[in-house]
C-alpha cells in the first residue's frame, strides 16, 4: 500500500465553512532560528509599530494602544504560531490543543495555563478570569456557543483577532502571511514576523522547485471522514496547499470550504491520489481500509493503485506547519522527484 505518512498528528474546527474536528513536526528546528535571525532578516521590511494601531478583522475594528500583555490563543495551530513568534511571555492562556505540540515549542508551552481541554473552547467567564487583553483563534471560537462574539469581547476590553483564512473561501498562504504580519504589528515584533514568513516561503519554494518538471498533474481527493457520504475539502486552504505541492483537488470547485459529497461524485472525478486527513479517534489506517473495502470505489484509479497520502490535519490549518504539509503532499504525489 502506497501510503505516505508524517510524524505530525491531529488538530481541529466546524459549522458552515469550518472543519468539524475543531468545533467542539515541521522539522523541529525549522523555526527555531526565527528569534535569532528575525532582527536581521526582516529589518528591510519591518517598521516599529506606531500606536494607537487600528486593524479591521472579522467585521470589527480593533484598536491597540500598545502591544498586548495578556494574550490567549484559542486553537492549537494559533498557539504554535504565537510561540514561533516568541510570544510565550505575553500569553496567559491556551485552549483547544487536541494534538501533540511541535516538539521544539513544548518547553514554552508548558509554562502557559491551559484554559480548556482538547475538545472545547473556554467559557467567557474563564477568559475574563485571566484578565486577558487579546485573543487569537479560528472564527469558530467567536460564537455565542464558544467563547463569545468579537463584539462582546470588545465590550469587555478584549481585542479578538480571528484567523483570516477561516473568514474567507479560497484561502491561500497570503492569508497566513497576513496573520503573521498583523501579529507582528500588534505585538511590535515585525522583524520576527518577516523572518518567519521568509522561512515558510523558502521551505515551500524548495518543494515547488522539486516538482516543477513533473509531466502529469495528479488528481487529488481529500478524504476527511464519513461512510454513507464523504466529507472533503473544497474552497479551503488545504486546496491551495495541494496546488502548491503540484496537485489538483478534484473537489476544489465546491461552494463551501468543507462539504459532504456522494461516493458517486468521487467515482466520476476519478482521483489518482487520495489524501487522508489524520486526526481524532479514527486512525488513518482505518480510513484507508474502509476506502479499499468500499465496492463503490473499486474502479477509482487511487484505489486500484492504493495511492494514499496521510496528512496530519494540523498541517492543513493556517500556521507554521503549512510548509511541512506541502512537502508531505508533494513527496506523496511525486516520490520520484525527491
C-alpha positions, -999 to 999 in steps of 0.1 A, spaced: 0 0 0 14 33 -10 6 55 20 29 84 26 30 93 63 44 120 86 53 123 122 29 152 128 -5 145 143 -41 158 147 -59 191 151 -93 209 147 -126 231 135 -168 232 124 -201 248 112 -206 261 78 -172 270 64 -153 252 92 -138 217 98 -158 196 123 -129 184 143 -122 220 156 -156 228 167 -165 214 199 66 181 130 76 208 107 111 196 114 118 206 150 145 230 141 128 248 111 116 278 130 140 276 159 161 303 144 133 328 140 141 347 171 178 347 164 175 357 127 145 379 130 163 411 138 183 407 105 161 390 80 131 413 84 148 445 90 144 458 55 107 453 55 96 459 91 90 491 109 83 498 145 46 499 154 31 533 160 3 532 185 -26 536 185 -29 508 159 -61 500 142 -68 467 124 -100 456 107 -108 419 113 -139 398 113 -161 428 108 -148 445 139 -124 474 143 -96 465 168 -76 493 183 -44 488 202 -29 515 224 2 493 229 13 457 225 -10 431 243 4 419 276 -21 392 284 -29 372 253 -48 340 249 -45 315 220 -77 296 213 -66 269 190 -36 245 187 -23 260 154 -26 295 166 -7 286 198 21 272 177 22 304 156 23 327 186 51 306 202 70 305 170 70 343 171 85 343 206 53 355 223 52 330 252 59 357 278 28 376 266 5 346 269 -18 339 298 -37 310 284 -41 285 256 -70 263 246 -83 236 223 -50 217 218 -62 183 207 -29 173 190 7 169 201 25 203 200 56 207 179 84 194 200 106 224 199 78 245 214 69 222 243 90 240 269 75 274 263 40 258 261 44 241 295 46 274 313 13 287 299 -20 279 316 -44 256 297 -79 271 299 -98 242 284 -94 206 272 -85 194 238 -121 193 225 -136 226 236 -132 263 239 -130 280 273 -161 298 285 -163 336 285 -161 335 323 -128 316 322 -114 340 297 -124 370 317 -108 354 348 -74 357 331 -77 395 327 -68 389 291 -65 419 267 -62 399 234 -74 366 219 -64 348 187 -83 319 173 -104 305 144 -137 320 135 -154 291 153 -141 305 186 -160 337 182 -196 325 186 -220 326 214 -218 288 216 -180 290 221 -161 319 238 -181 349 227 -186 372 197 -158 397 188 -182 425 197 -190 410 231 -153 405 239 -145 441 227 -171 453 252 -151 435 279 -119 453 268 -105 423 248 -94 426 212 -105 394 195 -85 385 164 -97 358 141 -76 337 117 -81 354 83 -81 321 64 -112 310 84 -131 341 74 -130 336 36 -133 310 9 -104 301 -13 -78 309 15 -42 309 4 -8 313 21 -12 351 16 -39 349 43 -14 331 66 12 358 59 -14 385 66 -20 370 100 17 368 108 23 404 97 -7 416 117 6 398 148 39 414 141 23 449 141 0 442 170 29 430 193 55 453 177 77 424 166 77 430 128 113 417 123 104 383 138 72 382 117 91 389 85 118 363 94 91 336 100 75 344 66 108 342 49 114 307 65 80 295 53 83 309 18 118 293 14 106 259 25 76 260 1 97 273 -28 121 244 -23 93 219 -27 79 237 -57 113 236 -74 114 198 -69 81 192 -86 83 219 -113 91 195 -141 65 167 -133 48 155 -165 13 150 -153 -6 168 -125 -21 143 -101 -58 145 -94 -64 145 -57 -94 137 -35 -92 146 2 -110 121 25 -116 136 59 -144 114 73 -177 98 65 -192 64 54 -225 69 37 -211 101 22 -176 117 22 -166 149 40 -140 166 19 -123 200 15 -134 224 -12 -125 261 -11 -103 259 19 -66 264 25 -59 227 20 -68 230 -17 -42 257 -20 -16 236 -3 -24 207 -27 -18 231 -56 15 243 -41 25 206 -40 18 202 -77 -16 186 -74 -52 193 -84 -81 190 -59 -110 173 -78 -134 190 -54 -118 224 -54 -149 238 -71 -172 231 -42 -192 261 -29 -181 256 7 -147 252 23 -157 218 37 -186 198 24 -202 164 21 -202 147 -13 -216 114 -26 -194 85 -35 -208 86 -70 -192 120 -74 -159 107 -62 -160 79 -88 -170 103 -115 -140 126 -107 -117 95 -105 -88 108 -84 -52 95 -89 -44 101 -52 -64 101 -20 -52 124 8 -62 110 42 -67 137 69 -54 122 100 -69 132 133 -93 121 161 -102 86 172 -103 70 137 -68 62 125 -55 68 90 -51 31 86 -88 25 94 -98 52 69 -76 36 42 -90 1 49 -126 15 47 -119 30 13 -102 -1 -1 -131 -23 10 -158 1 -4 -170 -17 -35 -184 15 -50 -148 28 -53 -132 -3 -69 -127 14 -103 -112 46 -89 -75 50 -100 -63 58 -65 -80 27 -51 -66 4 -79 -31 17 -73 -35 20 -35 -21 55 -37 -27 73 -4 -10 103 13 -16 107 50 -16 143 62 -19 152 99 -48 177 100 -30 204 119 -7 209 89 -37 218 68 -47 247 91 -33 281 89 1 282 107 37 272 109 30 236 98 19 246 63 54 241 47 55 205 61 21 199 46 32 210 11 63 187 14 43 157 27 18 161 -1 44 166 -28 65 137 -17 34 115 -17 22 128 -51 56 126 -69 80 104 -48 104 101 -78 110 139 -76 126 136 -41 
